[in-house]
Amino acid sequence: MTIGGKGARANRHRGEVEAVIDGERRILCLTLGALAELETAFSADGLGDLGKRLGAGRLRAKDLIAIIGAGLRGGGNAIDDDEVAAMSVEGGVAAYAKLVGELLTLTFSGGEAERAPAGATRPDPS
C-alpha cells in the first residue's frame, strides 16, 4: 500500500501492512485478537472458515470496514469501526480493496505477499 509519513515502518515478517489513511501513515496487522474479532463479525467457525469466507471475493463495504478496523486496532491504533467508515484513502474503493487484499494475503499466506507483489502472477506448478 502507500508508504509515507514518519515513525516506525511496517514489519511484514510480523504480518504488518503500512498504509496512508486520512493523510496519516498507519500500521495494520491482523493479530490473533483481530482475527478473533473478525471470526465474530463474520460468524465464522474458526480460522479456516474465516479464510474461506474472506477469500471468496464477495466482500461488501461493511466487510472492508470491519477488516480495516480490525487491522488498525491490531496495529495499535485506538479506533472504532464508525471512525474507520469516515476515513478516506487516495484511490477510493479500489485502494481500500487493495489494502484489504494485501492484509489478508500477508496474514493467511505466511508472508507470501512479500515475495509476490500485488498483481504479480505465479507460474502454474503443473
N, C-alpha and C positions, 0 to 999 in steps of 0.2 A: 504494500500500500504506500501511500505518500509518506515520505520521511522528511522531517524538518524540525525546527524548534530547537530547544536546548534541553539539557539534562541527560539522564541515563538513556541508553538505547536498548531496544528490544533484544532479548537473548532468545534466538529461535530454538536453541537446544533445550530451553525450558518451555517451549511452546508459545512464546510471546510474539505478538504482532504489533507493529508500530503503525499508527495512522494519525493524520491530522483531521480532527473533528472539531467543528466550530472554531477553526483557526488555531487550535491548540494541539500540540503533539501529545498523543496519549498512548499508553501501552495497554493492550488487550491480551488476556490469557484465559483459556478455559481450564481452570484449576478443577480439582475434584469437587470442590464446593460449587463452582459454576456449573459443572456437568450435572450435579445433583439437582441444582435449581432448574436446569433445562429438562431433566427427566420429569420433574413435576409439571413444568409448564406445558410439556408436550404429552403428558400422560403416558410416558414411555415405560416399558417393563425392562429396565436395565440399560446398560450402555450399548449393547448390541442392537436393541430395538431403537434406541435414540439415534445411533449412527445410521441405521437403515432408513428411519423417517427423514432425517436431515439430508441424507444422500439421495432421496427420491427426486429432488429438484423441483418440488412444488411448494416453495416457501412463500408465504404471504408477507405483507409489510409488517404485520404484527409479529410474525416469526422473526423477521430481521431485527426488529426492536428488541425482542427477548434475547436473541443470541448476542447482539452487540452489547446490550446491557449487562448480561452475564459475563461477557468477556472483559468489559470495562471494570466491573466490580472485581473480577478475578485478577485483573492487572493493578488493583489498588486504588481505583477511582471510586469515591463515595458518591454514587449517583443512582437514581431510580429510573424505571422504565419511562415514566412520564417525561423526565428530563431528556432521556435518550430520544424519545419521539420528537422533541422540539429541536434537536440538534441538526446541523447540516454538514455535508461534506462536499468538496468540489467534485463535480462529476455526477451528482444526484443519485438516483436509484441504482444506476449501473455501478457506481463506486461503492454503494452500500453492499450490493450483491457480491462484488469482487472481494470486499473486506471480509464478509461472512464466509465466502468460499475459501479464502486463504486461511482464515482462522480454523475452519472445520478441517480442511485438508491437513494443516500442520498438526492439529490435535489428534486426528484419527489415523494419520499415516506414520506417526513416529518420526517426523522430520523430513518426509519425502518432499514436502513443498519447498524445502530449502534446496534440494537437488534438482527439482523440476519447476522452474518459474511458471507463473500463471500463463496459460496459453500455449505452453510447450506440449508437444505430443511425444509419447513414448513409442518406441518401435514395438510391433507385435511380437511377443516372445515365441510364437509358434513357427 
